[in-house]
Amino acid sequence: MFRRFLPWDYGVRNLFRRPSRSLLTLGALGIVSMLVLVIVGSIRGLEQSLSTSGDPQVALVFALGAGEGLENSSVPAQTPDLLAASLPAVQRRYGQKHVSAELYLATQVRTGDDDRSLLGLVRGVTHVAPLVRRQVRIVEGKWPGPGEVLAGSLAPAKLGCPAESLSPGRQVRFEGRVWRISGRFTAGGSSFDSELWCPLADLQQATKRQDLSLVAMLLGPGGSMAEVAMFCKQRRDLALEALSETAYYQSLEKHYRPVRLVAWLVAALVAAAGVFAGLNTMYGAVAGRTRELATLQALGFRRGALVVSLVQEAALLASAGSLVAALVALIAVNGIALRFTMGAFTLRIDGVAILVGCGTGLMLGVCGAIPPAVRALRLPVAESLKAV
């Protein structure tokens, strides 16, 4: 009896002897890998959006007890002046203290060519906002003047409207007023990309509010969050709470942890379903080769060598399907905008997503090939040679 394995090219040639079956198996494994890539890519995109939104040098001051819902926060209008005058830790340049007063709310928005009411995020800001929100860059148009709005790069995805609807010169309607789009900005993939920015005074007038949602401050080189937190504790009459921007978005990550866990569970379920689909596919593929496998045993090849050859074929198909799925995902899916409650984010096919997707595809091929191969080789050689 021979104690060697089948030649490597035997398994490769077998794939081309049955092109239809090989293509169907390749497609099935590729689809499963593609689904896993999309799910993991969405998780990675959400994580990147939350991780890039925080600036460790920015302190947020908002109403005590507001938690993650800054749109529910309400602080007195004089709070920015009090903070600027009381905190030497605030960055100051050319006589301008980097203290940004902001009104943040979720409201119904209508674009010029759509009568539907779409839920959007609007932030009323002053000219100091770009000094504090340092990741913001205007890529088209200009800073908004009275009655104008600056649209984030992911605002169309959040609103569920075409990007052309928020191009400079177009109009949107919210809070009973018509606003003109003055330009577009990008914020490096952070949560600000999902927002519409307009002058604070105009938004206060439209909403008939004189209060603010929060105050964002850029701390200087010697500043610390402890000073800001101490001020908030001392001024109990204002009922304020202070948190660094990174700590705020870390709390949001914890808030959305169940969502990420569900997404990982879905990815695991898709992979499990793919295993069963792979088993059915491989059972069909092996069942049609019973006589071939029996002949190889009659020639002296051990059953273990045949199992290795079948696993080799499945691994080659799974690897090819996973690589095709990864290529398609990088070209057609990577960077697609997805919306969720707090805004929008881009689907990210990065190294982790590719590793998980391709690893899942390879696992499906290997795990799907072993049971049918073992089952087929348990039959007696004489009986297998008579199989049709």
Long-range contacts (C-beta under 8 A, 24 or more apart in sequence): 1-300, 1-302, 2-299, 2-300, 2-301, 2-302, 3-302, 4-301, 4-305, 5-305, 5-308, 5-309, 6-296, 6-301, 6-305, 6-306, 6-308, 6-309, 8-312, 10-309, 11-309, 11-310, 11-312, 11-313, 11-316, 12-313, 12-316, 14-313, 15-313, 15-316, 15-317, 18-285, 21-284, 21-285, 21-288, 22-317, 24-281, 25-281, 25-282, 25-285, 25-314, 25-317, 25-321, 26-317, 26-320, 26-321, 26-324, 27-321, 28-274, 28-277, 28-278, 28-281, 28-321, 29-274, 29-278, 29-317, 29-318, 29-321, 29-322, 29-361, 29-364, 29-365, 30-321, 30-322, 30-324, 30-325, 30-361, 31-325, 32-270, 32-271, 32-273, 32-274, 32-277, 32-278, 32-360, 32-361, 32-364, 33-321, 33-322, 33-325, 33-326, 33-357, 33-358, 33-360, 33-361, 33-364, 34-325, 34-328, 34-329, 34-357, 35-270, 35-274, 36-267, 36-270, 36-271, 36-274, 36-356, 36-357, 36-360, 36-361, 37-325, 37-326, 37-329, 37-333, 37-349, 37-353, 37-354, 37-356, 37-357, 38-329, 38-333, 38-347, 39-263, 39-266, 39-267, 39-270, 40-267, 40-352, 40-353, 40-356, 40-357, 41-329, 41-333, 41-334, 41-347, 41-348, 41-349, 41-350, 41-353, 42-263, 42-338, 42-347, 43-260, 43-263, 43-264, 44-348, 44-349, 44-350, 44-352, 44-353, 45-338, 45-345, 45-346, 45-347, 45-348, 46-256, 46-259, 46-260, 46-340, 46-345, 47-253, 47-260, 48-189, 48-345, 48-348, 49-189, 49-190, 49-191, 49-343, 49-345, 49-346, 50-191, 50-249, 50-252, 50-253, 50-256, 51-249, 51-253, 52-135, 52-188, 52-189, 52-190, 53-190, 53-191, 53-192, 53-245, 53-249, 54-244, 54-245, 54-246, 54-247, 54-248, 54-249, 54-250, 55-133, 55-134, 55-135, 55-218, 55-245, 55-246, 56-244, 56-245, 56-246, 57-91, 57-218, 57-219, 57-223, 58-132, 58-133, 58-216, 58-217, 58-218, 58-219, 58-244, 58-245, 59-216, 59-217, 59-219, 59-225, 59-228, 59-242, 59-243, 59-244, 59-245, 60-214, 60-215, 60-216, 60-242, 60-243, 60-244, 60-245, 60-248, 61-214, 61-215, 61-216, 61-217, 61-228, 61-232, 61-240, 61-241, 61-242, 62-213, 62-214, 62-215, 62-240, 62-241, 62-243, 63-239, 63-240, 63-241, 64-232, 64-239, 64-240, 64-241, 65-239, 65-241, 66-241, 67-251, 68-248, 68-251, 68-252, 68-255, 70-104, 70-213, 70-214, 71-104, 71-105, 71-106, 71-213, 73-104, 73-213, 73-214, 74-211, 74-212, 74-213, 75-211, 75-212, 75-213, 75-214, 75-215, 75-238, 75-240, 76-211, 76-212, 76-238, 77-101, 77-210, 77-211, 77-212, 79-212, 79-215, 79-238, 79-240, 80-212, 80-215, 82-235, 82-238, 83-215, 83-217, 83-228, 83-231, 86-231, 87-217, 87-223, 87-227, 87-228, 87-231, 88-223, 88-227, 89-219, 89-220, 89-222, 89-223, 89-224, 89-227, 89-228, 90-217, 90-218, 90-219, 90-220, 90-223, 91-131, 91-217, 91-218, 91-219, 91-220, 91-223, 92-220, 93-131, 96-128, 96-131, 98-128, 98-131, 98-132, 98-217, 98-218, 99-128, 99-132, 99-215, 99-216, 99-217, 100-125, 100-126, 100-128, 100-129, 100-131, 100-132, 100-133, 100-215, 100-216, 100-217, 101-125, 101-126, 101-128, 101-200, 101-212, 101-215, 102-129, 102-200, 102-212, 102-213, 102-214, 102-215, 102-216, 103-200, 103-203, 103-204, 103-207, 103-209, 103-211, 103-212, 103-213, 104-213, 104-214, 105-203, 105-207, 105-213, 107-174, 107-175, 108-174, 109-159, 109-172, 109-173, 109-174, 109-196, 110-172, 110-173, 110-174, 111-159, 111-161, 111-165, 111-166, 111-170, 111-171, 111-172, 112-165, 112-170, 112-171, 112-172, 113-165, 114-161, 114-165, 118-159, 118-160, 118-161, 119-158, 119-159, 120-155, 120-158, 120-159, 120-174, 120-195, 120-196, 121-155, 121-158, 121-194, 121-195, 121-196, 121-342, 121-343, 122-174, 122-175, 122-195, 122-196, 122-197, 122-198, 122-203, 123-192, 123-195, 123-196, 123-197, 123-198, 124-197, 124-198, 124-199, 124-200, 124-201, 124-202, 124-203, 124-204, 125-197, 125-198, 125-199, 125-200, 126-199, 126-200, 129-197, 129-216, 131-218, 132-216, 132-217, 132-218, 133-187, 133-192, 133-216, 134-218, 135-187, 135-188, 135-190, 135-192, 136-185, 136-186, 136-187, 136-192, 137-185, 137-186, 137-187, 138-183, 138-184, 138-185, 139-183, 139-184, 139-185, 139-186, 140-167, 140-168, 140-183, 140-184, 141-168, 141-181, 141-182, 141-183, 141-184, 142-182, 142-183, 143-182, 143-183, 144-182, 144-183, 144-197, 144-198, 144-199, 145-182, 145-199, 146-199, 146-202, 147-177, 147-178, 147-179, 147-180, 147-202, 148-179, 148-180, 148-181, 148-182, 148-198, 148-199, 149-179, 149-180, 149-181, 149-182, 149-196, 149-197, 149-198, 150-181, 150-182, 150-183, 150-184, 150-185, 150-196, 150-197, 150-198, 151-181, 151-183, 151-184, 151-185, 151-196, 151-197, 152-184, 152-185, 152-186, 152-187, 152-192, 152-193, 152-194, 152-195, 152-196, 152-197, 153-184, 153-185, 153-186, 153-187, 153-193, 154-193, 154-194, 154-337, 154-343, 154-344, 154-345, 154-346, 155-193, 155-194, 155-195, 155-196, 155-344, 156-337, 157-194, 157-337, 157-338, 157-339, 157-344, 158-194, 158-195, 158-339, 158-343, 158-344, 160-339, 172-196, 174-206, 175-203, 175-206, 175-207, 176-206, 177-202, 177-206, 189-345, 189-346, 191-249, 191-342, 191-343, 193-343, 193-344, 194-339, 194-342, 194-343, 194-344, 194-345, 195-343, 216-245, 252-342, 259-340, 267-356, 267-360, 271-360, 271-363, 271-364, 274-360, 274-364, 275-363, 275-364, 275-367, 275-368, 277-368, 278-314, 278-364, 278-365, 278-367, 278-368, 278-369, 279-368, 279-371, 279-372, 281-368, 282-310, 282-314, 282-368, 282-369, 282-371, 282-372, 282-373, 283-371, 283-372, 283-375, 285-372, 286-310, 286-369, 286-372, 286-373, 286-375, 286-376, 287-372, 287-376, 289-376, 290-376, 290-379, 290-384, 290-387, 291-384, 291-385, 291-387, 293-376, 293-377, 293-384, 294-379, 294-381, 294-384, 294-385, 294-387, 295-385, 297-377, 297-381, 297-384, 298-381, 298-385, 303-377, 306-373, 306-377, 307-370, 307-373, 307-374, 307-377, 310-369, 310-372, 310-373, 311-366, 311-369, 311-370, 311-373, 313-369, 314-365, 314-366, 314-368, 314-369, 315-362, 315-365, 315-366, 315-369, 317-365, 318-361, 318-362, 318-363, 318-364, 318-365, 318-366, 319-358, 319-361, 319-362, 319-365, 321-361, 321-365, 322-357, 322-358, 322-360, 322-361, 322-362, 323-358, 325-357, 325-358, 325-361, 326-354, 326-357, 326-358, 329-353, 329-354, 329-357
